[in-house]
Amino acid sequence: MYTIGDIAAMVQAQWLQKGKQGPVSQLLNDSRKLLFPETTVFFALVTENRNGHQYIPSLYQQGVRFFVVSEPVNLDQIPEASVLRVNDTVSALQQLAAAHRRRFDDPVIGITGSNGKTTVKEWLNQLLEPEHRIVRSPRSYNSQIGVPLSVWLLRSDHQLAIIEAGISQTGEMDKLGAIIRPDIGIFTNLGAA
């Protein structure tokens, strides 16, 4: 587990407010998926369709006390929260996952390709699971956001990680590669996608 102070250092954040302290074990970027508010840090991602900053007051009411933001927030609405400010919350999420990954030496299998990534990941998991404690990307978490969330699942009791990576724009694989740092690479295929 980390503290919000550890996370601040790992993502080189500016403190907007030092509120509650305590362990952080859950990363959240979708307010609808909140499970463990006491140990969750919410990354207020800004996308074309949504701005995570608008969900901060609601998450605070549900018990979340750790936030990473990239825009001004009304601190009066969240008086006990610890709030970190970064330039880009997606980049901060990626930095955090990369720092977390560097703490582990267990083998990591990285899977990429135009299609078939999830199928190969699940197939490998079924083959290797009887002999290894494995962590793998949930569902098809292979994007710029999904990969950091997958890597965050690495724990000291795992013996092997199977992480899939997909891209939609030039340069994205460089970011994902720095997070995953695979020991073994599998390239499924290269197609029109």
N, CA and C of each residue as an Amber inpcrd file, in Angstrom:
protein
   579
   0.8320000  -1.1870000   0.0000000   0.0000000   0.0000000   0.0000000
   0.8760000   1.2500000   0.0000000   0.3010000   2.2980000  -0.4870000
   0.9740000   3.5890000  -0.5260000   0.1620000   4.5750000   0.3050000
   0.7670000   5.7100000   0.5900000   0.0240000   6.8170000   1.1890000
  -0.1890000   7.8600000   0.0940000  -1.0410000   8.8210000   0.3490000
  -1.2440000   9.8820000  -0.6260000   0.0460000  10.7010000  -0.7710000
   0.8440000  10.7690000   0.2830000   2.1400000  11.4380000   0.1980000
   3.0960000  10.7020000  -0.7320000   3.0820000   9.3650000  -0.6680000
   3.8890000   8.5640000  -1.5960000   3.4740000   8.8550000  -3.0330000
   2.1750000   8.8850000  -3.2530000   1.6540000   9.1190000  -4.6040000
   2.0340000  10.5200000  -5.0790000   1.9480000  11.5050000  -4.1980000
   2.3480000  12.8730000  -4.5610000   3.7830000  12.8960000  -5.0660000
   4.6670000  12.1840000  -4.3740000   6.0750000  12.1480000  -4.7910000
   6.2350000  11.3850000  -6.1010000   5.5140000  10.2810000  -6.2680000
   5.6600000   9.4400000  -7.4530000   5.1970000  10.1450000  -8.7240000
   4.1890000  11.0100000  -8.6040000   3.6660000  11.6990000  -9.7890000
   4.0940000  13.1620000  -9.8410000   4.9570000  13.5600000  -8.9030000
   5.4770000  14.9240000  -8.8380000   4.3420000  15.9550000  -8.8260000
   3.4150000  15.7350000  -7.9060000   2.2330000  16.5900000  -7.8100000
   2.4530000  17.7460000  -6.8490000   1.6420000  18.7540000  -7.0390000
   1.5900000  19.8920000  -6.1230000   0.4360000  19.6430000  -5.1560000
   0.6700000  19.8560000  -3.8850000  -0.4030000  19.7280000  -2.8980000
  -1.3130000  20.9460000  -2.9860000  -2.5910000  20.7360000  -3.2190000
  -3.5650000  21.8210000  -3.1110000  -4.1350000  21.8700000  -1.7080000
  -4.2410000  20.6840000  -1.1010000  -4.7830000  20.6010000   0.2520000
  -4.3130000  19.3100000   0.8860000  -3.7740000  19.4240000   2.1010000
  -3.3790000  18.2320000   2.8600000  -4.4790000  17.9600000   3.8730000
  -5.2630000  16.9890000   3.5600000  -6.3470000  16.5970000   4.4460000
  -6.0570000  15.2460000   5.0520000  -7.0220000  14.3760000   4.9550000
  -6.9030000  13.0410000   5.5210000  -5.6650000  12.3240000   4.9680000
  -5.0110000  11.5800000   5.8410000  -3.8960000  10.7270000   5.4530000
  -4.3290000   9.2800000   5.6870000  -3.6170000   8.3720000   5.1120000
  -3.9490000   6.9630000   5.2900000  -3.5460000   6.1650000   4.0700000
  -3.7660000   4.8630000   4.1220000  -3.3420000   4.0010000   3.0140000
  -4.1980000   4.1800000   1.7740000  -3.5400000   4.0320000   0.6210000
  -4.2190000   4.0660000  -0.6710000  -3.9120000   2.7530000  -1.3790000
  -4.9650000   2.0310000  -1.7550000  -4.7560000   0.7760000  -2.4820000
  -5.5790000   0.6910000  -3.7580000  -6.5540000   1.5520000  -3.9140000
  -7.4440000   1.5030000  -5.0740000  -7.2860000   2.7490000  -5.9360000
  -7.2310000   2.5440000  -7.2570000  -7.2390000   3.6600000  -8.2030000
  -8.6160000   3.7230000  -8.8380000  -9.1450000   4.9270000  -8.9700000
 -10.4830000   5.0940000  -9.5430000 -10.4520000   6.2070000 -10.5760000
 -11.0450000   5.9300000 -11.7330000 -11.1980000   6.9630000 -12.7500000
 -12.6450000   7.0460000 -13.2260000 -13.4970000   6.1640000 -12.7270000
 -14.9140000   6.1280000 -13.0960000 -15.7200000   6.1030000 -11.8120000
 -16.4200000   7.1840000 -11.5420000 -17.1360000   7.3280000 -10.2730000
 -18.1790000   6.2410000 -10.0560000 -18.6330000   5.5990000 -11.1090000
 -19.6510000   4.5480000 -10.9820000 -19.0670000   3.2410000 -10.4560000
 -17.7520000   3.1430000 -10.4000000 -17.1150000   1.8840000 -10.0020000
 -16.4900000   1.9400000  -8.6070000 -16.9330000   2.8590000  -7.7930000
 -16.3930000   3.0100000  -6.4470000 -16.7810000   1.8120000  -5.5830000
 -15.7820000   1.1790000  -4.9540000 -16.0340000   0.0500000  -4.0640000
 -15.5070000   0.2930000  -2.6530000 -14.2960000   0.8050000  -2.5250000
 -13.6430000   0.9690000  -1.2330000 -13.2270000   2.4230000  -1.0450000
 -14.1690000   3.3010000  -0.6810000 -13.8740000   4.7340000  -0.6460000
 -12.7310000   5.1250000   0.2910000 -12.5700000   4.4100000   1.4120000
 -11.5610000   4.8070000   2.3970000 -10.1360000   4.6860000   1.8630000
  -9.9020000   3.7750000   0.9070000  -8.5420000   3.5380000   0.4080000
  -8.4120000   3.8630000  -1.0820000  -9.3150000   4.6740000  -1.5960000
  -9.3450000   4.9990000  -3.0240000  -8.7900000   6.3880000  -3.2970000
  -7.9960000   6.4820000  -4.3700000  -7.6050000   7.7890000  -4.8880000
  -8.2970000   7.9380000  -6.2470000  -8.9860000   9.0570000  -6.4130000
  -9.7180000   9.3330000  -7.6460000  -8.8900000  10.2300000  -8.5530000
  -8.6620000   9.7690000  -9.7720000  -7.9950000  10.5620000 -10.8010000
  -9.0770000  11.2080000 -11.6490000  -9.1800000  12.5220000 -11.5920000
 -10.2100000  13.2660000 -12.3260000  -9.7540000  13.4370000 -13.7790000
 -10.0410000  12.4260000 -14.5920000  -9.6180000  12.4530000 -15.9840000
 -10.5160000  13.3680000 -16.8030000  -9.9050000  14.0180000 -17.7780000
 -10.6450000  14.8820000 -18.6900000 -10.5470000  14.2600000 -20.0800000
 -11.7080000  13.8860000 -20.6330000 -11.7630000  13.2960000 -21.9720000
 -12.6690000  14.1490000 -22.8440000 -12.8340000  13.7350000 -24.0840000
 -13.7210000  14.4720000 -24.9930000 -15.1530000  14.4790000 -24.4910000
 -15.5650000  13.4010000 -23.8090000 -16.9650000  13.2560000 -23.4020000
 -17.2400000  13.5790000 -21.9390000 -16.2200000  13.5020000 -21.0930000
 -16.4540000  13.6710000 -19.6690000 -15.3150000  14.4510000 -19.0150000
 -15.6830000  15.0930000 -17.9020000 -14.6920000  15.7630000 -17.0750000
 -14.8610000  15.2240000 -15.6590000 -13.8960000  14.4340000 -15.2180000
 -13.9750000  13.7900000 -13.9160000 -14.0670000  14.7470000 -12.7510000
 -13.6550000  15.9880000 -12.9370000 -13.7070000  16.9640000 -11.8470000
 -15.1350000  17.1910000 -11.3540000 -16.1140000  17.0120000 -12.2060000
 -17.5040000  17.2560000 -11.7970000 -18.0100000  16.2020000 -10.8140000
 -17.3240000  15.0740000 -10.7000000 -17.7650000  13.9960000  -9.8140000
 -17.1120000  14.0520000  -8.4350000 -16.2160000  14.9730000  -8.2330000
 -15.4860000  15.0440000  -6.9640000 -16.4190000  15.2600000  -5.7670000
 -17.3500000  16.2230000  -5.7830000 -18.2200000  16.3970000  -4.6090000
 -19.0310000  15.1440000  -4.2770000 -19.5320000  14.4720000  -5.2780000
 -20.3120000  13.2510000  -5.0420000 -19.4490000  12.1450000  -4.4420000
 -18.2360000  11.9840000  -4.9750000 -17.3370000  10.9660000  -4.4340000
 -16.9300000  11.2960000  -3.0000000 -16.7520000  12.5770000  -2.7240000
 -16.4240000  13.0020000  -1.3660000 -17.5680000  12.6190000  -0.4200000
 -18.7920000  12.8490000  -0.8440000 -19.9560000  12.4840000  -0.0260000
 -20.0250000  10.9760000   0.2100000 -19.4530000  10.1960000  -0.7140000
 -19.4530000   8.7320000  -0.5820000 -18.2400000   8.2250000   0.2040000
 -17.3730000   9.1330000   0.6620000 -16.2800000   8.7370000   1.5310000
 -14.8900000   8.8040000   0.9420000 -14.7480000   9.1720000  -0.3300000
 -13.4200000   9.2950000  -0.9320000 -12.7520000  10.5500000  -0.3700000
 -11.4720000  10.4090000   0.0000000 -10.7510000  11.5420000   0.5780000
  -9.4430000  11.8530000  -0.1440000  -9.1390000  11.1250000  -1.2210000
  -7.8940000  11.3300000  -1.9620000  -8.2150000  11.6180000  -3.4210000
  -7.7030000  12.7410000  -3.9400000  -8.0240000  13.1650000  -5.2940000
  -6.7730000  13.6620000  -6.0130000  -6.6900000  13.3450000  -7.3130000
  -5.6550000  13.8920000  -8.1930000  -6.3940000  14.6620000  -9.2800000
  -6.0900000  15.9490000  -9.4010000  -6.8230000  16.8310000 -10.3000000
  -5.8610000  17.5730000 -11.2200000  -6.4320000  18.1330000 -12.2910000
  -5.6370000  18.9650000 -13.2020000  -6.2920000  20.3270000 -13.4150000
  -7.4140000  20.5550000 -12.7610000  -8.1440000  21.8150000 -12.8680000
  -8.4460000  22.3290000 -11.4620000  -8.7550000  23.6160000 -11.3310000
  -9.1350000  24.1300000 -10.0120000 -10.3840000  23.4190000  -9.4840000
 -10.4000000  23.1780000  -8.1760000 -11.5670000  22.5670000  -7.5310000
 -11.9540000  23.4140000  -6.3260000 -13.2000000  23.3270000  -5.9400000
 -13.7020000  24.0680000  -4.7910000 -13.3510000  23.2870000  -3.5260000
 -12.2890000  23.6830000  -2.8610000 -11.8240000  22.9650000  -1.6780000
 -12.7940000  23.0910000  -0.5080000 -13.6340000  24.1110000  -0.5100000
 -14.6350000  24.2590000   0.5550000 -15.6440000  23.1120000   0.5360000
 -15.8580000  22.5210000  -0.6300000 -16.8000000  21.3950000  -0.7470000
 -16.1970000  20.0790000  -0.2630000 -14.8750000  20.0360000  -0.1380000
 -14.1910000  18.7990000   0.2430000 -13.1410000  19.0980000   1.3230000
 -13.5780000  19.5800000   2.4950000 -12.6510000  20.1200000   3.4950000
 -11.6550000  19.1200000   4.0780000 -11.9910000  17.8450000   4.1420000
 -11.0900000  16.8610000   4.7450000 -10.2640000  16.1090000   3.7110000
 -10.4040000  16.4610000   2.4570000  -9.7340000  15.7190000   1.3820000
  -8.2810000  16.1300000   1.2200000  -7.4830000  15.1650000   0.7980000
  -6.1300000  15.4450000   0.3310000  -6.2110000  15.5570000  -1.1820000
  -5.7540000  16.7010000  -1.7100000  -5.9180000  16.9810000  -3.1340000
  -4.5640000  17.3010000  -3.7500000  -4.2280000  16.5500000  -4.7950000
  -2.9830000  16.7430000  -5.5320000  -3.2930000  17.3290000  -6.8920000
  -2.4710000  18.2750000  -7.3270000  -2.6680000  18.8750000  -8.6500000
  -1.5090000  18.4930000  -9.5550000  -1.8460000  18.0630000 -10.7700000
  -0.8690000  17.7090000 -11.8010000  -1.2810000  18.4040000 -13.0900000
  -0.4080000  18.4320000 -14.0640000  -0.7480000  19.0400000 -15.3500000
  -1.7260000  18.1890000 -16.1400000  -1.5730000  16.8730000 -16.0540000
  -2.3760000  15.9490000 -16.8530000  -2.6410000  14.7080000 -16.0150000
  -3.8970000  14.4430000 -15.7080000  -4.2170000  13.3180000 -14.8230000
  -3.9610000  11.9620000 -15.4860000  -4.1060000  11.8540000 -16.7870000
  -3.7910000  10.5860000 -17.4640000  -2.2930000  10.3090000 -17.3550000
  -1.4750000  11.3110000 -17.6070000  -0.0200000  11.1490000 -17.4820000
   0.3650000  10.7960000 -16.0480000  -0.2900000  11.4210000 -15.0740000
   0.0030000  11.1160000 -13.6710000  -0.3650000   9.6750000 -13.3380000
  -1.4930000   9.2100000 -13.8390000  -1.9050000   7.8100000 -13.6470000
  -0.8530000   6.8740000 -14.2420000  -0.3590000   7.2120000 -15.4210000
   0.6680000   6.4030000 -16.0720000   1.9820000   6.4350000 -15.2890000
   2.3740000   7.5930000 -14.7840000   3.5950000   7.7100000 -13.9780000
   3.4960000   6.8540000 -12.7180000   2.3480000   6.8990000 -12.0730000
   2.1460000   6.1250000 -10.8550000   2.2700000   4.6290000 -11.1380000
   1.6260000   4.1630000 -12.2130000   1.7010000   2.7460000 -12.5640000
   3.1230000   2.3400000 -12.9230000   3.8500000   3.1890000 -13.6380000
   5.2320000   2.8860000 -14.0030000   6.1050000   2.7830000 -12.7530000
   5.9140000   3.6740000 -11.7940000   6.6770000   3.6200000 -10.5460000
   6.3330000   2.3580000  -9.7690000   5.0670000   1.9930000  -9.7530000
   4.6290000   0.7660000  -9.0790000   5.2620000  -0.4520000  -9.7460000
   5.2790000  -0.4870000 -11.0680000   5.8500000  -1.6230000 -11.8010000
   7.3320000  -1.8040000 -11.4920000   8.0510000  -0.7010000 -11.3160000
   9.4960000  -0.7820000 -11.0450000   9.8080000  -1.4780000  -9.7200000
   8.8370000  -1.6530000  -8.8630000   9.0520000  -2.3050000  -7.5670000
   9.0180000  -3.8370000  -7.6680000   8.7330000  -4.3660000  -8.8500000
   8.5760000  -5.8130000  -9.0010000   9.5480000  -6.3610000 -10.0290000
  10.1120000  -7.5170000  -9.7090000  11.0530000  -8.1810000 -10.6140000
  10.4540000  -9.4070000 -11.2800000   9.2430000  -9.7800000 -10.8980000
   8.6260000 -10.9690000 -11.4840000   8.4420000 -10.7870000 -12.9800000
   8.4710000 -11.8820000 -13.7220000   8.3120000 -11.7730000 -15.1750000
   6.9700000 -11.1700000 -15.5820000   7.0260000 -10.3480000 -16.6060000
   5.8210000  -9.7440000 -17.1760000   5.7820000 -10.0950000 -18.6570000
   4.6460000 -10.6260000 -19.0650000   4.4120000 -10.9070000 -20.4810000
   3.5540000  -9.7720000 -21.0240000   4.0350000  -9.1000000 -22.0520000
   3.2750000  -8.0450000 -22.7170000   2.7350000  -8.5740000 -24.0340000
   1.4480000  -8.3270000 -24.2720000   0.8030000  -8.8190000 -25.4860000
   0.2440000  -7.6350000 -26.2590000   0.5540000  -7.5650000 -27.5490000
   0.0110000  -6.5150000 -28.3970000  -0.2630000  -7.0690000 -29.7840000
  -0.9220000  -6.2810000 -30.5900000  -1.2590000  -6.6610000 -31.9560000
  -2.5880000  -6.0310000 -32.3470000  -2.9150000  -6.1380000 -33.6110000
  -4.1440000  -5.5160000 -34.1080000  -5.3930000  -6.1450000 -33.5240000
  -5.3650000  -7.4480000 -33.3110000  -6.4800000  -8.1220000 -32.6490000
  -5.9820000  -9.4310000 -32.0490000  -6.8030000 -10.0290000 -31.1990000
  -6.4520000 -11.2920000 -30.5690000  -5.7350000 -11.1670000 -29.2410000
  -5.5200000  -9.9500000 -28.7520000  -4.7610000  -9.7520000 -27.5130000
  -5.4520000 -10.4000000 -26.3110000  -6.7270000 -10.1370000 -26.1610000
  -7.4490000 -10.6620000 -25.0080000  -7.5490000 -12.1800000 -25.0690000
  -7.7870000 -12.7260000 -26.2400000  -7.8720000 -14.1770000 -26.3950000
  -6.5560000 -14.8390000 -26.0090000  -5.4410000 -14.3080000 -26.4960000
  -4.1310000 -14.8690000 -26.1740000  -3.8470000 -14.7260000 -24.6730000
  -4.1960000 -13.5810000 -24.0940000  -3.9820000 -13.3650000 -22.6590000
  -4.7410000 -14.4090000 -21.8430000  -5.9990000 -14.6190000 -22.1610000
  -6.8150000 -15.5860000 -21.4170000  -6.3220000 -17.0080000 -21.6390000
  -5.9020000 -17.3260000 -22.8480000  -5.3720000 -18.6470000 -23.1540000
  -4.1010000 -18.9110000 -22.3360000  -3.1820000 -17.9480000 -22.3220000
  -1.9570000 -18.0910000 -21.5320000  -2.2700000 -18.2410000 -20.0460000
  -3.2130000 -17.4630000 -19.5630000  -3.5950000 -17.5520000 -18.1630000
  -4.0850000 -18.9530000 -17.8230000  -4.9290000 -19.5160000 -18.6680000
  -5.4430000 -20.8630000 -18.4080000  -4.3270000 -21.9020000 -18.4240000
  -3.3710000 -21.7420000 -19.3180000  -2.2680000 -22.6900000 -19.4040000
  -1.3110000 -22.5890000 -18.2110000  -1.0430000 -21.3750000 -17.7500000
  -0.0150000 -21.1500000 -16.7440000  -0.5320000 -21.0710000 -15.3070000
  -1.8270000 -20.8380000 -15.1540000  -2.3830000 -20.6140000 -13.8170000
  -2.2180000 -21.8030000 -12.8660000  -2.2870000 -23.0210000 -13.3180000
  -2.1140000 -24.1120000 -12.3500000  -0.7480000 -24.1110000 -11.6560000
   0.2640000 -23.5200000 -12.2770000   1.6110000 -23.5640000 -11.7210000
   2.1110000 -22.2120000 -11.2150000   1.3830000 -21.1160000 -11.4760000
   1.8530000 -19.7800000 -11.1180000   0.7110000 -18.9420000 -10.5530000
   1.0620000 -18.0410000  -9.6470000   0.0990000 -17.0300000  -9.1930000
   0.2070000 -15.8650000 -10.1760000  -0.8510000 -15.6530000 -10.9310000
  -0.8170000 -14.7250000 -12.0660000  -1.7450000 -13.5390000 -11.8280000
  -1.2850000 -12.3730000 -12.2290000  -2.1540000 -11.2070000 -12.3530000
  -2.2300000 -10.9050000 -13.8470000  -3.4290000 -10.5290000 -14.2980000
  -3.5870000 -10.2340000 -15.7180000  -4.5090000  -9.0450000 -15.8960000
  -4.4340000  -8.4410000 -17.0590000  -5.3190000  -7.3240000 -17.3820000
  -6.7560000  -7.7960000 -17.2520000  -7.5950000  -7.0420000 -16.5330000
  -9.0090000  -7.4030000 -16.5180000  -9.6440000  -7.1140000 -17.8770000
 -10.5270000  -7.9660000 -18.2860000 -11.2380000  -7.7940000 -19.5610000
 -10.2610000  -7.3500000 -20.6610000 -10.5530000  -6.2480000 -21.3150000
  -9.6710000  -5.7380000 -22.3810000  -9.0580000  -4.4120000 -21.9750000
  -8.5020000  -4.3510000 -20.7790000  -7.8730000  -3.1310000 -20.2810000
  -6.5220000  -2.9680000 -20.9590000  -6.5090000  -2.4330000 -22.1720000
  -5.2500000  -2.3250000 -22.9060000  -4.9790000  -0.9210000 -23.4370000
  -5.7010000   0.0650000 -22.9330000  -5.5840000   1.4420000 -23.4210000
  -4.6160000   2.2540000 -22.5710000  -4.5150000   3.5310000 -22.8700000
  -3.6690000   4.4510000 -22.1100000  -4.1200000   4.5560000 -20.6520000
  -5.3680000   4.2520000 -20.3850000  -5.8990000   4.2430000 -19.0190000
  -5.9570000   2.8190000 -18.4790000  -6.3560000   1.8750000 -19.3050000
  -6.4980000   0.4850000 -18.8780000  -5.1950000  -0.1660000 -18.4720000
  -4.1100000   0.1150000 -19.1890000  -2.8140000  -0.4880000 -18.8510000
  -2.3500000  -0.0560000 -17.4570000  -2.3800000   1.2330000 -17.1050000
  -1.9810000   1.5960000 -15.7430000  -2.8480000   0.9190000 -14.6710000
  -4.1490000   0.8270000 -14.9220000  -5.0260000   0.1660000 -13.9590000
  -4.6820000  -1.3170000 -13.8320000  -4.2800000  -1.9380000 -14.9400000
  -3.8810000  -3.3530000 -14.9190000  -2.5760000  -3.5380000 -14.1560000
  -1.5900000  -2.7170000 -14.4390000  -0.2820000  -2.8350000 -13.7890000
  -0.4010000  -2.5780000 -12.2870000  -1.3180000  -1.7060000 -11.8940000
  -1.5290000  -1.4020000 -10.4820000  -1.9300000  -2.6510000  -9.6970000
  -2.4770000  -3.6570000 -10.3550000  -2.9220000  -4.8840000  -9.6870000
  -1.7630000  -5.7860000  -9.2530000  -0.5410000  -5.5100000  -9.7260000
   0.6270000  -6.3010000  -9.3350000   0.8230000  -6.2530000  -7.8230000
   1.0360000  -7.4360000  -7.2270000   1.2980000  -7.5530000  -5.7990000
   2.4910000  -8.4730000  -5.5820000   3.0450000  -8.4390000  -4.3980000
   4.2530000  -9.2040000  -4.1030000   4.0300000 -10.7090000  -4.1570000
   2.8030000 -11.1710000  -3.9990000   2.5670000 -12.6160000  -4.0380000
   2.3650000 -13.1520000  -5.4590000   2.3580000 -12.2950000  -6.4580000
   2.2520000 -12.7510000  -7.8400000   3.6080000 -13.2570000  -8.3330000
   3.5580000 -14.2510000  -9.1970000   4.7740000 -14.7980000  -9.7910000
   4.9110000 -14.4230000 -11.2570000   3.8120000 -13.9560000 -11.8520000
   3.7970000 -13.6630000 -13.2830000   2.6800000 -12.6720000 -13.5680000
   2.9350000 -11.7580000 -14.4960000   1.8960000 -10.8130000 -14.9390000
   1.7250000 -10.9620000 -16.4410000   0.4740000 -10.8900000 -16.8820000
   0.1560000 -10.9210000 -18.3120000  -0.6490000  -9.6620000 -18.6090000
  -0.0330000  -8.7440000 -19.3310000  -0.6290000  -7.4290000 -19.5700000
  -0.7520000  -7.2060000 -21.0710000  -1.9390000  -6.8040000 -21.5040000
  -2.1270000  -6.5020000 -22.9290000  -2.0680000  -5.0050000 -23.1660000
  -1.5950000  -4.6270000 -24.3580000  -1.4400000  -3.2190000 -24.7150000
  -1.9530000  -2.9880000 -26.1220000  -2.8120000  -1.9820000 -26.2550000
  -3.3300000  -1.6000000 -27.5620000  -3.1490000  -0.1080000 -27.7680000
  -3.0510000   0.3000000 -29.0090000  -2.8580000   1.7160000 -29.3030000
  -3.8840000   2.1740000 -30.3280000  -4.1080000   3.4630000 -30.3450000
  -4.9880000   4.0460000 -31.3580000  -4.3120000   5.2130000 -32.0640000
  -3.1660000   5.6810000 -31.5290000  -2.4530000   6.7980000 -32.1250000
  -0.9490000   6.5500000 -32.0650000  -0.2440000   7.1790000 -32.9730000
   1.2090000   7.0860000 -33.0140000   1.7990000   7.5700000 -31.6970000
   2.7920000   6.8540000 -31.1870000   3.4850000   7.2430000 -29.9730000
   2.9280000   6.6460000 -28.6930000   1.7380000   6.0890000 -28.7380000
   1.1400000   5.5540000 -27.5200000   1.8740000   4.3260000 -26.9900000
   2.4410000   3.5070000 -27.8790000   3.1170000   2.3040000 -27.4050000
   4.3520000   2.6500000 -26.5860000   5.0120000   3.7650000 -26.8780000
   6.1510000   4.1750000 -26.0600000   5.7240000   4.3800000 -24.6080000
   4.5840000   5.0170000 -24.4040000   4.0730000   5.2420000 -23.0490000
   3.7260000   3.9280000 -22.3730000   3.0280000   3.0490000 -23.1090000
   2.6120000   1.7750000 -22.5260000   3.8070000   0.8800000 -22.2330000
   4.7980000   0.8900000 -23.1210000   5.9940000   0.0880000 -22.9050000
   6.7350000   0.4880000 -21.6420000   6.7790000   1.7920000 -21.3520000
   7.4480000   2.2890000 -20.1510000   6.7000000   1.8860000 -18.8810000
   5.4100000   1.6700000 -19.0030000   4.6150000   1.2320000 -17.8500000
   4.7540000  -0.2770000 -17.6570000   4.5760000  -1.0430000 -18.7160000
   4.5580000  -2.5090000 -18.6270000   5.9530000  -3.0850000 -18.4090000
   6.9430000  -2.5660000 -19.1440000   8.3070000  -3.0870000 -19.0960000
   8.2990000  -4.6150000 -19.2000000   7.8390000  -5.1530000 -20.3250000
   7.7060000  -6.6170000 -20.4350000   9.0560000  -7.3180000 -20.5190000
   9.0950000  -8.5030000 -19.9370000  10.2570000  -9.3830000 -20.0730000
  10.0990000 -10.2630000 -21.3070000   8.8570000 -10.5560000 -21.6480000
   8.5170000 -11.3630000 -22.8110000   7.4730000 -10.5960000 -23.5980000
   7.6410000 -10.4860000 -24.8890000   6.6760000  -9.7980000 -25.7340000
   6.0110000 -10.7560000 -26.6950000   4.7170000 -10.6230000 -26.8480000
   3.9570000 -11.4210000 -27.8110000   3.2460000 -10.4530000 -28.7430000
   3.4640000 -10.6270000 -30.0220000   2.8100000  -9.8020000 -31.0390000
   1.8400000 -10.7160000 -31.7850000   0.5440000 -10.4760000 -31.6170000
  -0.4510000 -11.3920000 -32.1920000  -0.4860000 -11.2970000 -33.7000000
  -0.6320000 -10.0850000 -34.2430000  -0.6160000  -9.8780000 -35.6940000
  -0.6740000  -8.3900000 -35.9890000  -0.4690000  -8.0720000 -37.2500000
  -0.5760000  -6.6910000 -37.6980000  -1.6080000  -6.6700000 -38.8140000
  -2.6890000  -5.9400000 -38.5570000  -3.7730000  -5.8810000 -39.5400000
  -4.1690000  -4.4560000 -39.8240000  -5.2330000  -4.3040000 -40.5630000
  -5.7020000  -2.9840000 -40.9820000  -6.1130000  -2.1130000 -39.8090000
  -6.4950000  -2.7060000 -38.6730000  -6.9030000  -1.9340000 -37.5010000
  -5.7820000  -1.0210000 -37.0380000
